[in-house]
Amino acid sequence: MIPVSLLVFVMAGWCAVYLADTLLRSSVTHRISYESWLASRGLMLSPFHVRWQTTMFNRLFAYCARINPQVLYLWFSSGLVFGVVAMLGSVVLLIKTLQQTFAQMTTDNPRIGGQQALQVVVPGVNLPTSQLAYFFIALLLSGVIHELGHAVAALREQVRVNGFGMFVFVVYPGAFVDLFTTHLNLISPAQQLRIFCAGVWHNFVLCVAALAFLFLLPVFLFPMYSTGGGALITEVVQGSAADGPRGLSVGDIVTGLEDCPVRGVEDWTSCLSHLSHTPQTGYCVPVASLQPSWAHGRAYKRLDGTMDCCSNNSLTDLCFSYIKPQGRHSREREYACMPVRRMVTGTRVCRTDADCASHSHATSVCVTPSLENQTRFFRVTHPPNTHMLFVGYPPHLQYAVSLTNFVPRFGFLHLDLPVFLETFCKYVVSLSGALAVVNSVPCFALDGQWMLNALLEATLVTVVTDRQKRELIGFFLLLAGSALLAANVALGLWMVTAR
């Protein structure tokens, strides 16, 4: 469900704006000056919608349209090809997404929802409030680049641009360009198609540029940040499994999870997954260390069938199992409740007693923590500190900390700079790519409507000579595309907010 506090805040803000606008427009004293002030600044207000338009960027657009006519022709012709392909691809993608949504509605498997290429984003629900700034800035940037493509392409085709503007609808920002309709209707369908496809083409280019910057980020930040030496902790969730005096701290560099080396965030994730799906590892301990003074507890079965021998809920002791040295042929297992840190400090991991015999001069035995199903015990290496000992479900540790691949070379560098750049680039890739897909859909009120109409005029004029018939074909295609998009949005919203 949508957080009530966020909903109340948004509604209260818009009510305040609309109330102030209504009072000023109804005031005999301030109405004329208020409307003049709005008009002089290009502002328009309506319920849940604020719009600003200006002509100050027209010279910039005109300059860009004159840079190199031949190169721009090739550039926007490439955009035309991309737009036509994207129009077909977006329909296929929406059909596939709709099938995945129906599959998710009929199953409780969360993996099906995570496989969807397109998902409806609702701030505060499936978008963390801590990342709203990334989302809105990336969305606005993608919208501005989109409209920049339309404006430059229009001026190149001798279509006048009346102005450029930005708006906020409810909470979502966007941008637009106002083109002179008379000029637009006088040019050929191919020219119109280059203009209409320029927006999604520029979104695609921005998506590729952000993706390239993301992959080359280690190269760009190399003089200031190093990579490959471990995963740097940037945040530890308070009260989580990683918090505490002997836990992880911001600035620690994790280099290993048990015997799995960690060179970056990807290794951290893969190591945790590996530890979750493999049996619990053991530790080589000298037989002489298994002293009776460590109080062999009487083992008892848990509800899940596993054995435990520590009944005092000690935070420092753990139940270990091992094959009795005197009775290895009978495979008899012994259980002992022993100090866990003393047991595993400086010891090697093992699977069987044979692993210990090959690496130790003294007679050693492989002891294994006796834990509940899916619970694991492992050591987290973060030098120069002592190992952090973790007992629990490995994925919980993944959600307890935030990490980055970038380690500052100098003390004055901020830990969060690479994280900010990475996160922002990921949002630009996602949102700019999504705008390219959604605007390509042959749907009423989107770029896809004008792209489809221009494409039909350019290709069917010799096949279907009657203009009204071509318009009728376009209408039914737009109706189908609109229904497809509306179904995806409606079901996507229901899946996000109702479940």
N, C-alpha and C positions, 0 to 999 in steps of 0.2 A: 504493500500500500504506500501511497505518497505520504511523506511525513507531514503531519498536521501543521507543525510549526512553519515549515517552508511554504505550505499552501496559504496559511494565514498571512505570512509576511508578504508574499507576492500579491495577494488579493488586497491587503491593506494599502500597499504602495500604489497599485493602480487605482483604487478607489480615491485615494488622496489626490492623485494627479487629475482624475476625471472630475472630482468635486471642485478643485481649484479652477479648472478650465471652464466648467459650467458657471460658476459664480462670476468669473471675470467676463465671460461672454454675455451674461444677463445683467451686468452692471451698466447703468446708464453713463456713469462717469468714466469707467475704465474700458468699456468695450471696444471703442474705436482705436485707442492707443494700444490695447492688447492685441487686437487683430493685425494692426499695422506692424507691431513688433514681431509677431509670428511670421507674417509675410516677408518682411525684410530679411529675416534669417532663414527662410525656406523651411519653416517648421509646420507640421500638420499633426494634430492630435485627434485621436478617436479612441473608443474603448479598447484597451489592451493593445494599442498600436501608437507608436511615435515614429514620425518620419521626418527626415531632414534631407533637403536637396540643395545643390549649389552648382554654379558654373565655373568655379575657380580652378577646376582640374581640366577644363576643356583644352587649354593650350598645351598641357602635358600630353593629353591624348593625341592632339594634332601633331605634336612633335614626334611621338612614337610612330604614328602612321606614315611619316615621311622619311624614316630612317633609311630604308633600302627597299624600294618597291618590289624588286624581283625576289628578294629573300622573303619579304612579307607575303608575297603571293604564294610561294612554295610552302611557307609556314602555315598559312590559313587553309591552303588546299589540303595539306596533311591533316589539319584539324577537321576538314570536311569528311575525309575518308574515315577518320577516327570516330566522328560523330555518328555516321551511318552504321558503322560496326557496333558502336556502343549502344545504339538504339535497339538493335537486335539482341545484343548480349544482355542488356538490362532486363529485357522481357524474359529471357531464359533464366536469368539469375533470380528474378522475382518469383517465377513459377517454382523454381527449386526451393527458394526460401519459404514459400507458402506450403509446400509439401513437408518441409522440415518442421514448420510450426504445427501442422496438423499431427505429425508424428509425435512431437513433444507433448501435445495436448492429450494424447492417448497413452502416454507412458510416464513413469516417474524417473526415468533415467536422465540425470542432469547433463550427461555428456552430449546428448542430442542437441540440447539448446546451445551448448558451447561451440558446436560445429557450424552454426548458422553464420553465413557470410555477412548478412545484413540484420541488424537488430535496432529496434526503436530505443532511443536514449531518453530517459526521463531523469533530470537532475534530482538528486536526493534519493533515488530508488536504485537504479543500476549504474548511476554515476556518482561516485563519492563526492560529498560536498567539499572536501579538501582539494579536489581537482577541478572545481567549477571554473576557475580562472583559466586553466589550460584549455578547457573545452570552449569557452566563449571566445577567447582570443584566437584560437585556431579556426573556429567557425567563421569569425568575422574576417580573418585573413583570407580564408578560402573563398568567401563571398566577394571580397574586394578584387582578388585576382580573377575570379570568374567574370565579373562585370568589366574589368579592364580589358579582357579579351574581346567582349562584345563591342566596347567603345572603339578600340583601335581598328578592329575589323570593319566596323561601320564607316568610320572616317576614310579608311582605305578604299571602300566601295562608293565613296562620295555621298554617304548618308549623314545628315547632320545629327549631332548629339546635342540635345537640349540641356542636359545636365546629368550629374552623378549624385547619388544619395545613399544614405544608410538608414536603417530602421531597426526598431526593436518590437517584436510581436510576442506578447506575454513575457517570456524571458529569453527568447531566441533572437540574436542579432542577425542582420543581413545587409546586403547592399543591392543597388539597382542602377541602371542607366536608362535615361529617357531618350528614345530615338524619335526622329521626325518621321511620322508614319507615311506622309506623302512621298518622301524620297524613297522610303523602304519599299513602297508598292510599285515604284517605277523601274527598279532594277530587275535583272533576270532571276529566275529561281535558283540558279547555281550561285549567284552572288548572295542572295538571301541565305542560302544554306551555309555559305562560309561564315556569315555573320552569326547565325543562330548556333552553329556548332563551335564557335570560338570559345564560348564559356566553358563547356565541358572539356574541350581540348586543353585549355589553360589549367583547369583543375587537375587533369591527368598529368600534365607536365609538372605542376607543383607537387603532386603526390610522388612522382618519380624523383624530383629534386630533393624532397625531404627524406625519402628513403635512401638516396645516395649519401646525403649528409649524415644520416644516422649510421650507415655502415662505415663511413670515413671519419667518424667522430674520434676514434682513437688516434688517427693520424693528425687531425687538427689540434687535439689537446695534448699531443705527445710532449711538447716542451714543458707543460705544466703538470700533467698527470701521467702516471705509468699504468700499464695494464698487464695482466698475466701473472701477477704475483699473489693473487688471492682475491677474495671478495670483501670489500670494505663495508662495515656496518654503518648505516646512516641513521637508523631509527630502531629503537627497541620498544615494543608495546609494553606499557607499564602493567605489572601484574601477570605477565605472560610467562611461559616456560623458560624463556631466555633471560628474564629479568632477575635481579638479585645480586648480592655481593660477589658470588662466584659465577655469575652468568656472563652474558655478553654486554658490551658497552659500546656507545657510539664512538667510532674511530678505531675499533678493533678490526684486525684483518684476519679473516678465517682462511686457513690454508689446508684444512683437511677435516673430513668427517670419518672418524675411525680410520680404516686403511684406504679410504677413497680420497685422492688428492683434489683440492679445490683451487683452481686457478682463476675462477671468475664466477659470476652469478649463474651461468649455464651449468657449470660443474656442480655448484651448490644444489641446484634443482634436481639434476640427474642423480647425484649421490643420495639425496633424501629419498628419491623414488626407488633407487636400488636397495637402500636399507629397508624400505617399507615392504619390498616384495621378496626379500631373501631371508633365510633363517637367521636367528640371532647368532652372532659370532661369539667365540669364547676367548679366554685369556690364559696365557701360559703362566702358571704359578708353581714355584718349587714345592715339592711334596713336604719339605720340612716346614713350610709356612702354614700348612694346614694343621695348626695346633689345636689341641682340645680346649685351650683357654678361649678360643674364639666361639665357643658354645654352639656345638651342632644342635640346631633346633629340631624339634619333632615335626617332620613335614606333614602337611595335610593338603587335601585337594580343594582347589577353588571351585566355584560354580561352573566354570568353563572346562574343568577337567585338568587344568595345569596345577603344578605343585607350588606350595609356598612354605616357608619355614621361619619367616619373620612375623611374629604376631603382635609386635609392639608398635607397629607403624612408625618405625624409626626413619628419620630423614638421612641418616648416615650409613645405615646397614641395608644390605640387599641379600636376598636368598640366591645362592649359587648351587649348581648341581655339577657333579663330576663322577667319573667311574672310579670306584674304590680301587686304589693302587694294588691291594693284595688280592683283589678278585676280578681282574680285568677280563679273565676268560669267561666269567659268568655274566659279564656286562652289568653288574650290580651298581646301581646309582646311589650316591650319597648326597645329602642336602645339608648345607650349612649356611647360617645367617652370619655374614661377615662384613666388616667395614669396607664399603665399596671403593672409596678413593684409595685406600691403602692397597687394595687388591689389584687395581688396574693401572696404578701409576708406574710408568716405565716398563710395562709388560707388552709382549707381542700378542697379536691376535692369532686365533687358531680355530680349526674345525674339529680336529681329532687330537689325541695324545701324540700321534706320530708327528704332527706339525711341531710340537714342542720339543720332541726328542732330537730333531734335526738342527735345532738352533740353540740348544742349551747344553752346557756341560753338566749341570746338576740335573738330577731326576726331577722332571716337571710333569704336571698334569694340566689338562685343558679344562678349565672351569667355565661354565656357561651360566649367565644370569637366568634364573627361572622366573619367567614373566607371563602375564596373561597374553592371550591371542592378540596379534596385531600390535602389541606393545613392544617397544625395542629399547635397548640400552646401548648408547654409544658415546664416544668422546668427541668433543668439538675442539679442534686445535686452533688456537689464536695466540701465537707467540707475541711477546715474551711471557704472557700470562700462562698459568697452569690450565690444564684441560678443563673445559666445562663439561660436566657429566649430565647427560640428558636421559631421562626415563619417561617414555610416553609414546604417543602416536606421532611418527616422524613428520607428517604434513602439518601438525600443529606448530612445529618449529619454523616452518616456512612462512606461516602467517604471523609469527611473533616478531620478525625482524624485517627491515628493508635493507637491501644491499645494492652496491654498485661495483662495476668493474674498475672504476677509476680511482687510483690512489694518489693523493696530492704529493708532488715532489717537494713542495715548500710548505712550511707551517702556516703561512698567512692565507693560503688558498682555501676557499670555502668547499666543504664536502658536497654541498648540494648543487653546485653549478653544473656538473655533468648530468646529474639526475634531472635537473630542470630542462636541459637541452634534449636529453633522451626522451623525456615524457612529452615535451612540446612537439618534437618531431613525430612521435608516434600518433599524437592527436591530429597533427596536420595530415599525415598519411591516411589515417582512418576517415577523417571528415572531408578532406578534399576528394578522396576516392569515392566516398558516399555521395557527395554532391554531383560528381561526374556521372555516377550510375543513375541516381534519382532524376536528375534533370534530363537524362537521355530517354527516359520512359515516355512513350507517346501518350501523354496525359494532358487533359485540359489545364490551362494556366501555368504549365511548365514549358521549358525550352523545347521539350519533345513535341509539343503541339505544333510549334512553328517549324521545327525541323521536319516533321512528317509532312506537313502541308507543302513545304518547299520541295521535298523529295518527290512527292506525288506529282507536283506540277512539272518537275524536271524529267520524270521518267514515264509518266502515263499519258502525256499530252498527245502522243501519236497513237496510243492504243485505245484510250478512252477520250474521244474528242470532245464530248459534252462536259463542260466545266461543272455543271451541277452534279453529274454522276461522280466526278472525281471528288467533289466536296462531300458527297454522301458516303463514298468509300472511306474517306478520311475521318468523317464523323464516327462511323461505326468502329474503326480502328482505335480512335481516341477514346471512345466509350469503353471498349474492352480494356485498353491500357489503364484508364482511370479506375475501373472496377478492380483490376488486378492490384494496383498500387493501394487503393483504399482498403482492400481486404488484408493486405500485408500490414498496413499501419494499424488498422482496427484490432486485428488478432495479436499483433505485436504489443500494442498497448495493454490489451487484456492480459497477455502472458506476463508482462512486466509488473503491472500494478495489482492484479487480482490474485497472483499465486505467491 
